[in-house]
């Protein structure tokens, strides 16, 4: 009995070390992506369709509005793949992955629409984060989480929603550990 308990403890200890090392590696991958500057995210989306070019011109904006305004924006982008990143300045994983979204929006902005949703945040803190990690796309303020939890049923943050060009929605809850994983998800869910 004692031997079985000892073996069980050793297995649990080994599993905890393995999981901790994996999470540390994922967190290190996410932290490696340094934020881009406002000048870097201000480049136009060359060859973009007019609705996608218009999004780039609204870069780094934190727009007031409500769920209806956000849904109208999504409807206006119908026919284009869309990536919606739900974030908050209060959310460490959100802050870590914002540079990944910066880079993917710059790489794919001529083909894919990117939108942000700033969830239950203090506006000053959200603006401060957007000053240090500017987005090449607009974000919608969602102070009561009517978009994130009401529309997308987000339970953890960050949450990302992907629409393909036909409008099929897929949700991903949790942090993307690195740009390759985010890129793979965009390919799989938005560009299928």
Number of C-alpha atoms within 10 A of each C-alpha: 6 7 8 9 10 11 12 12 12 12 12 12 11 12 12 12 12 12 11 12 12 12 13 12 13 15 18 14 16 22 18 15 17 13 22 18 14 17 9 15 22 18 13 19 23 10 11 17 15 11 15 22 19 15 22 26 16 16 20 22 19 21 17 12 12 17 17 11 13 21 13 12 14 18 12 11 18 17 13 22 23 27 25 20 24 26 27 25 21 16 14 13 20 20 21 24 27 27 23 25 24 23 20 19 23 21 13 15 24 19 19 24 28 26 24 27 24 24 26 18 19 14 16 10 13 20 18 12 17 19 13 12 21 25 33 32 27 20 27 21 27 27 18 13 21 17 23 28 15 11 11 17 14 20 11 14 21 25 23 25 21 25 25 22 18 12 17 11 16 16 16 17 15 15 23 26 21 20 20 12 13 18 17 12 19 22 13 13 21 24 17 12
